[in-house]
């Protein structure tokens, strides 16, 4: 059973105890939180700082990249390591998954 199916089953079991609530808001919150727990590959470029899985085009292994604000301006930069180091995320082509939440 997938994590998504577990979350939906837990929600179905709890919704009668939650009182008056908007199920659409709860579902939206679950979807948002699931993106951090179980990220999906997407062509969408990161829009906030954090750790992301990155998969370059072609046959290659995914890598974990740190995305943060640049040193000079607030542009989001991906740390690709030497020799390029910090590169504007808009220029990095590939698929992204994240941001990942740190472990508790």
N, C-alpha and C positions, 0 to 999 in steps of 0.2 A: 504494500500500500504506500502511495506517495505521501510526502509531507503535506501537500495541498489537501489530499483526501483526509488525512488525520485532522488537520485544522478545521476543515468543513464539518467533520463528524463531531469534534469537540464543540464547535459553535452550535450545531443542531441540538446537541445535548444540553447546552447551557442557556439557549435563548429564552426558554420559558422562565428561567430564574433571573433574567436580567431586567425585568420590569419593562417600563415604557422606553423604547429606544427605536431609532430609525435603522431598520435592517440594512439599508443601502449604505449608511455611514459606517456601520460595523463591518460590512463586507469590503468597503473601500479601504478601511484601516487594515484589515487582514491582508488584503492584496498588497498594500504598501509595505507592510512588515514582512510579508513573504519574499518580496524582492530582495531584502537584505539577507534573509536566511537561505533562500534558494534562488540565486540570481540566474537569469536566462541570458543567453547570448543575444546581442542586439547590435545594429549598426549605429545606434544612438550614441553620440559623443558625450562623455561625462559632463555634467553641468554643476557639479559640486565637488569639493575636495574629498579625498578618501582613498582607500585601497580598492583597486579594480583588477579583475582578471582581464587580460588582453590577449587576443589571438590575431596575429598578423595574417594577411592574405596568403593563400597557398598552403602548402603542407608544412606545418610547424607546430611546436608545442605551445600551449598557452603559458603565459607568464604573469606573475603578480606585479603590478605597477602601482607606485604611489603617485597620486595626482594632487597637486597643491597649487596655491597662488604663487605667481612669480615673485622674484626678489625685488624687481623694480616697479612692476605694476600689478594689478589684481588679475591678470590673465591666468587662466588655468594651464598649468604645465605638467607634463608627464615626465617622470624620472626614468629615462631609458638606459641610464648607466653610461659608462664611457663607450665610445668617444663623444657621443652626442649630449649626454647628460639631460638637462631640462629642455624639452621641446613642447611648443604650443600644442595642446591636445587637438586643436582643429586641423593640424597638419599630420597627425598620426592616423593612418588608415588601417582599418581592421575591425574586429568585433570586440565589444566590451561587455562585461558582466559585473554589476556592482552598483553602488559602493557596498563593501562588506563591513558589517558591524564588528567591532573588536569583541573578543570573547569576554564573557562576564566572569 
